[in-house]
Each structure stands twice: as C-alpha cells, then as structure tokens.
Amino acid sequence: SDAEAREYVFGRGASLEFPFAVAVKTGTSQAYHDNWTIGYSRHVTVGVWVGNFDRTPLRNSSGVTGAAPIFHAVMLAAERRAGGAASDPNDAPIVEPPAGLEAREICALSGQEANASCPTRRLEWLPADGPRLPCSWHHLSDEGLLTIYPPPYETWARETGHVTPGPATALSEIAVPGARRASAAPRVSARAAFAITNPPDGATYLIDPTLRREFQALRLTVSSAAPGRVEWRVDGRAVGVSPHDGLLEWPLATGRHRITARDRSGREAEASIVVK
C-alpha cells in the first residue's frame, strides 16, 4: 500500500496507514448507499462493509470515513492474533514484484530517471528493459539550480507556485536552499507551437450523478509562448476568454464536442471530446 500515492487525496496518518505492510482498497457506491474497505497483510485478510439493510443512503459516510476506521481496528487486532509483527514499516513486500520490473530512482517532479541535479527523488517500479532517459528538467548552472519546464507544463508550474511570475519562457527558477535567482532565458518566439493542453484530443469524460453539476467543470488550457488572451469556443459557440497562461472552466455537458482555442494572432487549435 503506497502511502505517498494516497497522500494527495487522503492525507497522512489516517485509517489506511499501518506499522506493517498492508494492501488496502476502499469503495463507495453511487448515491452513498453503502461503502466498504478490504485489504490484506502477510498473515490475514480483512473486509468491512458499512450500510443499511434496507438500502437507504448513508449520510456523511464513505469508504474512507465509514468502513476504513473499522477496518483499521480489526486489521490491527487480527494481525496481533495471527502473531504478526506489531511494527515493522521496513519489512519485505507482501508479494514479490512482477518479473521484468526493477526499482529505479526517478525525479519526483518530472517522473524521468533522476539525474545528479534533481532535488527530490522517489523509487518506482519500472520495466527493466525500458528506456533510461535522465531528467531533462533540472540543470545546475552558475546561477544555481534551474528548472526547464516543457511548454505543456508551464501553466501548471505558474499556478502551483513552482515558477516565479514573469515572461513566458521555458527557463524558470525553483526554490532550493542556496540557489540564487536565475537569469532570464531568451524569449521564445511567438511563432512557437500553439496547442490545447487540456482537454486531450479524443478524451472521454463521465458526469458523476452523485455530485452537483456546478462542481463538474472541465479546465481548458493551452500551450503558447505568445502572451495575450485566448478565445474559447465549444461547438462553434463562444464560451469565454482566458490568459495564454491561465485557464477557463467549462461546465460539462453530455454529447460529442469540438473545442477550439484562438489566440490574438489568429492561430487556432482544436480538440474533440465525448461527455457521457
């Protein structure tokens, strides 16, 4: 069970973490009629179901908040009864890794194989015969540690605070101890590619019937080196305007849609999606 993978959604230190290796999965049915948590350690398997026998919906209860706390208590008790280790976070995996995979150290930001300049790293299981391309995002220079973001990630980097606001360039600064401010890279030509980065062309989206429709919107973004506003159309109808390095939220609507972005110089990019 990967605590780091769960952290973004569930946080740390909750009912899905144990002092020994446990593989665990939660589930919540549509309309919250019931929920469950099931998992196993090296010695025992535990499953917990929470719901009403008359199938009436639960209130404020999901797999994480309903079944998981019970699962946590039962798993600890069952492991003690089975004679398992009370605490061993560094014990061997529950199952052997699949053949053909090996643990590799990757850059936590780019996901590529870590080079000597990557400030944060993590281990991932990857194909042993796969390509071994070093991280192309992190570089050391006389100015300190620099990060070069590929164009599709520039908007994300600005929104998340990874990049100091400034000209639309690919070369930026990352905050690390002792690093000095990076000198600006040459401006990227306005003739550089103009493309929709979200949604991906050909993507399919599903409307969740358990969520309010006003909270189900698609973020529209482009990759563009030329500053200025971007006009958005869906099926030929204008839906709004965004900065070249910003986004526009479009409420999901069922059907097949053609999304078009147009910048101030007249360049256009298109993507087709399906919403079910």
C-alpha positions in Angstrom: 0.0 0.0 0.0 1.6 3.2 -1.2 1.2 5.9 1.5 2.8 8.6 -0.8 0.3 7.8 -3.6 -2.6 8.2 -1.2 -1.4 11.4 0.5 -2.7 13.8 -2.1 -6.3 12.7 -1.7 -6.5 11.2 1.8 -3.6 12.9 3.7 -1.3 11.0 6.0 -1.8 9.3 9.4 -5.4 8.2 8.8 -7.1 4.8 8.9 -5.3 3.4 5.9 -1.8 3.5 7.4 -0.3 0.7 9.5 3.0 0.0 11.2 3.4 -3.0 8.9 2.8 -3.7 5.2 -0.9 -3.7 4.2 -2.5 -3.6 0.8 -5.9 -1.9 1.1 -8.7 -0.5 -1.1 -11.8 1.5 -0.3 -15.1 1.8 -2.2 -18.2 3.9 -2.1 -21.4 3.1 -4.0 -23.3 5.7 -6.1 -25.6 7.8 -4.0 -23.8 6.6 -0.9 -26.0 3.6 -0.3 -23.0 1.7 1.2 -19.3 1.6 1.4 -16.5 -0.9 2.1 -12.8 -1.4 2.8 -10.9 -4.6 2.0 -7.2 -5.4 2.4 -4.7 -7.9 3.4 -1.3 -8.2 5.2 1.1 -11.1 5.1 -0.9 -13.0 7.6 -4.6 -12.0 7.4 -7.3 -10.7 5.1 -10.0 -8.3 6.4 -13.1 -7.0 4.7 -15.6 -4.4 6.2 -19.0 -3.4 4.7 -21.0 -0.5 6.1 -24.6 0.2 5.0 -28.3 0.0 5.9 -30.0 -3.3 5.3 -33.0 -1.5 3.7 -30.6 0.2 1.2 -31.4 3.7 2.4 -28.5 6.1 1.7 -25.9 6.8 4.3 -25.1 10.3 5.5 -21.6 11.7 5.6 -20.1 8.2 5.2 -17.7 7.0 2.5 -15.2 4.1 2.3 -12.6 6.3 4.0 -14.8 7.7 6.8 -17.2 4.8 7.3 -15.6 1.4 6.7 -11.9 2.3 7.0 -11.8 3.2 10.7 -13.4 -0.2 11.5 -11.0 -1.9 9.1 -8.1 -0.3 10.8 -9.1 -1.6 14.2 -9.9 -5.1 13.0 -6.7 -5.4 11.0 -4.6 -4.5 14.0 -6.4 -7.0 16.2 -6.3 -9.7 13.6 -2.6 -9.2 13.0 -1.8 -9.5 16.7 -3.9 -12.6 16.9 -2.1 -14.2 14.0 1.2 -13.5 15.6 2.4 -10.9 13.1 4.9 -8.2 13.7 3.5 -5.3 15.8 5.6 -2.8 14.0 7.9 -3.2 11.0 7.5 -0.4 8.4 10.6 -1.6 6.5 9.6 -5.3 6.2 9.7 -7.1 2.9 6.8 -6.6 0.3 3.7 -8.7 0.8 4.1 -10.2 -2.6 7.1 -10.5 -4.9 7.4 -7.8 -7.6 6.4 -8.9 -11.1 9.1 -10.3 -13.3 10.7 -7.8 -15.6 10.4 -4.8 -13.2 13.1 -3.1 -11.2 13.2 -0.3 -8.7 14.5 2.9 -10.2 15.2 6.3 -8.6 13.1 8.9 -10.5 12.8 12.7 -10.3 9.7 13.4 -8.1 8.8 16.4 -10.3 9.4 15.2 -13.9 8.9 11.5 -13.4 12.0 10.8 -15.5 15.1 8.9 -14.2 16.8 11.2 -11.7 20.0 13.0 -12.7 22.6 14.4 -10.3 20.7 17.8 -10.1 17.2 16.6 -9.2 16.4 17.9 -5.7 13.7 15.4 -4.8 13.6 11.7 -5.8 11.5 8.6 -5.2 11.6 4.9 -6.1 9.2 3.5 -8.6 8.9 0.0 -10.2 9.6 0.3 -13.9 10.3 -2.1 -16.8 13.9 -3.4 -16.5 14.3 -3.2 -20.3 12.6 0.3 -20.6 14.4 3.5 -21.8 16.7 5.1 -19.3 16.4 8.8 -20.1 17.8 11.1 -17.5 15.6 14.0 -16.2 15.7 16.9 -18.7 14.0 19.4 -16.4 16.7 20.0 -13.7 20.1 21.6 -14.5 22.9 23.2 -12.5 24.4 26.4 -13.6 26.4 29.3 -12.3 23.1 30.9 -11.3 22.1 27.9 -9.1 19.5 25.1 -9.8 17.4 25.8 -12.8 14.2 24.0 -14.0 13.2 23.9 -17.6 9.5 23.2 -18.0 8.2 21.8 -21.3 5.5 24.1 -22.7 2.6 21.9 -21.7 3.6 22.2 -18.1 4.3 26.0 -17.9 0.7 26.9 -16.9 0.6 24.3 -14.2 4.0 25.4 -12.9 2.9 29.0 -12.6 -0.4 28.1 -10.9 1.3 25.9 -8.3 4.0 28.4 -7.5 6.9 26.5 -9.0 7.7 29.4 -11.3 8.4 33.0 -10.4 5.8 35.1 -12.4 7.5 36.7 -15.4 7.9 36.5 -19.2 6.5 33.4 -21.0 9.8 31.5 -21.1 10.6 27.8 -20.6 13.5 28.6 -18.3 12.5 29.3 -14.7 13.6 29.2 -11.1 12.9 26.6 -8.5 13.2 27.4 -4.8 16.1 25.4 -3.3 18.4 26.3 -0.4 21.4 28.3 -1.5 20.1 28.8 -5.1 20.3 32.3 -6.5 17.8 33.9 -8.8 18.1 32.6 -12.3 18.8 34.9 -15.2 16.0 35.1 -17.7 16.3 32.9 -20.7 15.8 34.2 -24.2 12.2 34.9 -25.1 10.6 32.0 -27.0 9.4 33.0 -30.5 5.8 33.9 -30.8 5.8 31.5 -33.8 6.2 28.6 -31.4 3.5 25.9 -31.4 0.1 26.8 -30.2 -1.8 23.8 -28.8 -4.6 22.8 -26.5 -3.1 21.1 -23.5 -6.4 20.3 -21.7 -8.5 18.5 -22.6 -6.5 15.9 -24.6 -7.9 15.2 -28.0 -10.2 12.2 -28.0 -10.7 12.2 -24.2 -13.9 10.9 -22.7 -15.4 12.3 -19.5 -18.2 10.9 -17.3 -20.6 13.1 -15.4 -20.9 11.9 -11.8 -24.6 11.6 -10.9 -23.8 11.9 -7.1 -22.2 15.3 -7.5 -23.8 18.7 -8.1 -23.4 19.7 -11.8 -22.0 23.1 -10.9 -18.9 21.4 -9.5 -18.3 19.3 -12.6 -16.3 21.5 -15.0 -13.5 21.0 -17.5 -10.4 23.1 -17.3 -9.5 24.5 -20.7 -5.8 25.4 -21.1 -3.3 26.0 -24.0 0.4 25.9 -24.5 1.5 29.2 -26.1 4.7 31.3 -25.9 3.0 34.4 -27.2 1.4 36.4 -24.4 -2.2 37.6 -24.8 -5.7 36.4 -24.4 -7.2 33.1 -25.8 -10.7 32.9 -27.0 -12.6 29.6 -26.5 -15.4 28.1 -28.4 -17.3 24.8 -27.9 -19.1 23.5 -31.0 -18.7 26.9 -32.6 -20.3 28.9 -29.7 -18.1 31.3 -27.7 -17.8 30.2 -24.1 -15.2 32.6 -22.7 -11.7 34.0 -22.7 -8.6 33.1 -20.7 -5.0 34.4 -20.5 -2.5 32.4 -22.5 -1.0 31.1 -19.3 -4.3 30.7 -17.4 -7.5 28.6 -17.7 -11.2 28.7 -18.4 -13.7 26.4 -16.7 -16.4 25.0 -19.0 -19.3 23.2 -17.3 -19.6 19.6 -18.6 -22.5 18.8 -21.0 -23.3 15.4 -22.4 -22.5 14.7 -26.0 -19.7 15.0 -28.5 -18.0 18.4 -28.6 -15.3 20.2 -30.6 -13.3 22.6 -28.5 -11.5 25.4 -30.3 -8.9 27.9 -29.0 -7.8 31.0 -30.9 -5.1 33.4 -29.9 -4.8 37.1 -30.7 -2.7 36.4 -33.8 -5.4 34.2 -35.2 -3.8 30.8 -34.6 -6.2 28.1 -33.8 -6.1 24.7 -32.0 -8.8 22.1 -31.7 -9.6 19.1 -29.6 -12.6 16.7 -29.7 -14.1 15.1 -26.6 -17.0 13.0 -25.5 -19.0 13.6 -22.3 -21.3 10.8 -21.1 
